[in-house]
Amino acid sequence: MTAAVFSRARAARPLVWLAMPLMALANQYLAVRTAQVLAGRPFGLDWLAAAIRAPWVQAWIGCEIVTLAIWMVVLSNLTLSAAFPMTALGYVLVIGMGWTLFSEPVTLAEIVGGVAILAGVWMLGDGEAKS
């Protein structure tokens, strides 16, 4: 690996560790808010028109565009096998968001699963660092 490539990969890591999980969290938050706005409406043209007019949907689309741009920067600087496992941190954050913002119960299975995700990401990241 050349020095320039190594430097770019090192610069992309914070995007994966911070930006991608936070963008996943923002996307899920906007998805829940969108679902709440559209709850009770039968699916059809009226539902679609309401979705298009909903500010939550517009914010969600914008968030998806930003997420795509960040992911393209990450993938242009890191291998997929190094970048993708780190996005799983978003799953753990979503469990915490559900508990804190939406008063959703957190089960023992979710806690154990979250710990397993964190351990897996750590092991994969450690393996990538050694190679």
C-alpha positions in Angstrom: 0.0 0.0 0.0 1.5 3.3 -1.0 1.7 6.2 1.5 -1.0 8.2 -0.3 -3.4 5.3 -0.3 -2.7 4.6 3.3 -3.2 8.2 4.2 -6.6 8.3 2.4 -7.7 5.1 4.0 -6.8 6.5 7.4 -8.7 9.7 6.7 -11.8 7.7 5.7 -12.0 5.6 8.9 -13.7 8.4 10.9 -16.4 8.6 8.3 -17.1 4.9 8.7 -16.9 4.9 12.5 -18.9 8.1 13.1 -20.7 9.3 10.0 -22.1 6.0 8.7 -23.6 4.8 12.0 -25.0 8.3 12.7 -26.5 8.5 9.2 -28.1 5.1 9.7 -29.5 6.4 13.0 -30.8 9.6 11.3 -32.4 7.5 8.5 -34.2 5.2 11.0 -35.4 8.2 13.0 -36.8 9.8 9.9 -38.4 6.5 8.8 -40.2 6.2 12.2 -41.4 9.8 12.0 -42.6 9.2 8.4 -44.5 6.0 9.5 -46.2 8.0 12.3 -47.3 10.7 9.8 -48.7 8.1 7.4 -50.2 5.8 10.0 -53.9 5.0 9.4 -53.9 6.0 5.8 -54.7 3.2 3.3 -51.9 2.6 0.8 -52.7 4.2 -2.5 -52.4 7.4 -4.4 -53.6 9.5 -1.5 -50.9 7.8 0.7 -48.3 8.6 -1.9 -49.3 12.2 -2.2 -49.3 12.6 1.6 -45.8 11.0 1.7 -44.4 13.3 -0.9 -45.8 16.4 1.0 -44.6 15.2 4.4 -41.5 17.2 5.6 -40.2 14.0 7.3 -40.1 12.2 3.9 -38.3 15.2 2.3 -35.8 15.2 5.1 -35.4 11.4 4.8 -34.6 11.7 1.1 -32.0 14.4 1.8 -30.5 12.2 4.5 -30.3 9.2 2.1 -28.5 11.4 -0.5 -26.0 12.6 2.1 -25.5 9.0 3.3 -24.9 7.8 -0.3 -22.3 10.6 -0.8 -20.5 9.6 2.4 -20.5 5.9 1.5 -19.0 6.7 -1.9 -16.2 8.6 -0.2 -15.6 5.7 2.2 -15.6 3.1 -0.5 -13.2 5.1 -2.7 -10.7 5.0 0.2 -11.3 1.7 2.0 -12.0 -1.8 0.9 -15.6 -3.0 1.2 -14.5 -5.7 3.7 -12.9 -3.1 5.9 -15.7 -0.5 5.7 -19.0 -2.5 5.7 -18.7 -4.3 9.1 -18.3 -0.9 10.8 -21.7 0.2 9.5 -23.2 -2.4 11.9 -22.6 0.0 14.7 -25.8 1.7 13.5 -27.8 -1.3 14.7 -26.6 -0.8 18.2 -27.4 2.9 18.0 -30.9 2.2 16.7 -31.6 0.0 19.7 -30.5 2.8 22.0 -32.6 5.4 20.1 -35.7 3.2 20.2 -35.3 2.9 24.0 -34.5 6.6 24.7 -36.6 8.5 22.1 -39.5 6.1 21.5 -39.8 4.3 24.9 -39.3 0.9 23.2 -38.4 -1.9 25.6 -34.9 -3.4 25.2 -34.8 -7.1 25.6 -31.9 -9.3 26.8 -31.6 -10.7 23.3 -31.1 -7.2 21.9 -28.4 -6.4 24.5 -26.6 -9.7 23.8 -26.9 -9.1 20.1 -25.6 -5.5 20.4 -22.6 -6.8 22.4 -22.0 -9.5 19.7 -22.1 -6.8 17.0 -19.6 -4.6 18.9 -17.3 -7.6 19.5 -17.6 -8.6 15.8 -16.8 -5.1 14.6 -13.8 -4.9 17.0 -12.5 -8.3 15.8 -12.9 -7.5 12.1 -11.3 -4.0 12.6 -8.4 -5.6 14.6 -7.9 -8.1 11.8 -7.9 -5.4 9.2 -5.4 -3.3 11.2 -3.0 -6.3 11.4 -3.1 -7.1 7.6 
